[in-house]
Amino acid sequence: MKDEGETLDLPEAVVGRVAGYRSALDRLHRDGVATISSSALAEISGVNSAQLRKDLSHFGSYGVRGVGYDVPYLREQLRHHMGDTTHVPVVIVGAGNLGRALANHAGFGGRGFRVQGLFDILPAEPGVRSMVELPGVVTSPAETIGIIATPARAAQEVADLLVDLGIRSLLNFAPTRLVVGPDVAVRKVDLGSELEILAYHRPTAQAPVSGAPRVAEELRVGAGPMEGG
């Protein structure tokens, strides 16, 4: 079991799955569920029960045979081991459609993340703050997470600014790779790549009805490539 101050060297995949377990436990706790079996918790988390038990074994033994897991206790233990996300400050740079949607996302507050502000170089919209205000808002940079929701061409400059302010955790939505130092943690969310993966796994389309192939071929010939904004 992890001692106070000890850091567990967990595989990245385990960290991602445990975040899912915490989310499921939060929902169960809000619904007043006191205990849950490993199979039920695994099902709502989208994994199998063997994987769940293996992942949780990194932290200790919390399940009781024939009873399952005590939801409040397991929730608290994972919070202790993985880090308390209560009142984690977040700043978002880039006030386009994506940035505004992220700033208004209700799920952040429910998980303990507090959006300190939405920033842009041209703060034309209500609720958007100027970039010159950013240093005054980031008062605890080591605890702050910076979200980059700018176009690709501006992302590296924004990342450099956030790092210069002392922020060491970045979530990047811009479709570009960021170059940062080894002491900076970056998570990249590439929506285009995710869509391509889903498109690849789609069921094979049915053959068009008689008379349609020629029309479809003409449409394909006349269409140009779509370019993301």
Secondary structure, DSSP 8 states (H G I E B T S, - for coil): ---TT------HHHHHHHHHHHHHHHHHHHTT--EE-HHHHHHHHTS-HHHHHHHHTTT----BTTTBEEHHHHHHHHHHHH---TTEEEEEE--SHHHHHHHT-HHHHHTTEEEEEEEESS--STTEEEGGGHHHH-S-GGG-EEEE-S-HHHHHHHHHHHHHTT--EEEE-SSS-----TT-EEEE--HHHHHHHHHHTS-------TTHHHHHHHHHHH-------
